[in-house]
Amino acid sequence: MTALRVAKCALALATGLICLPVWAQSETATFDLKIRGITAASATFAANVSGQDYAVSGKMRTTGLVGTLVRAGYDGSAYGRLRGENGYRSFSFTEKRVGRGETATASIRYNSGVPKVVSVSPPEDPGPFAVDPAKQAGTVDPMTAIWAALRDRPRDQVCALDLVVFDGDKRSGIRLRNPRENADGTITCQAEYRRIAGWSPEKLAERKSFPFTMTYTKKADGIWQVARAVSETRYGTAELTRRK
């Protein structure tokens, strides 16, 4: 894919459009997040694939009762290349976070798989525990990781994911494994988000692993999609449910 076509898709995705003339396959999904049964946020993503190249964008907004109390949001986009059946190589990543009346943006670019933090606004001190981007070769960006975890999959790729993620100053991991077939025809994965580096020793000692489950349903075309993800948090049970 030429740089000009990538640039056009970047502009289109940034304005919420899908590059149908360029991308051969597209996928969209919308999820609702509830905490202790109370609606907290909605999240969507749109992904487009042409050959081995992919572009993905996503956003999250607080909604419901939580949205009336706290206005917060997240927008992210990423571009990269698929590697084999279930591998990912990031090329670029941008994000915008809004909360408490403040907006923060950041962008990362990759050179031969090595990330470089291009911009952070407003500027911030990464702190004494931040990891060195030059030593994060082979990691993927957060938006790629989210899409990889939530994207539709063929049966042999359900519950088969193991990624290391770099978000600009922290290194973490996400893993899906141990598929279990349920009586209702769904499949449930045992999943885990884990802190690896970039947190203080106290934070790492407090907790490194955050387990959750992810349940897939089979579509009419034989492809499997995420229907629900459930985890226990300090605020109670959090459930991410697919709306469409």
Buried (B, 14 or more C-beta within 10 A) or exposed (E): BEEEBBEBBBEBBEEEEBBEEBBEEBBEBEBBBBBEEEBBBBBBBBBBBBEEBBBBBBBBBBBBEBBEEEEBBBBBBBBBBBEEEBEBBBBBBBBBBBEEEEEEBBBBBBEEBBBEBEEBEEEEEBEEBBBEBEEBEEBBBBBBBBBBBBBBBEEEBBBBBEBBBBBBBBBBBBBBEEBEEEEEEBBBBBBBBBBBBBBEEEEBEEEBEBEBBBBBBBEEEEBBBBBBBBBEEEEEEBBBBBEE
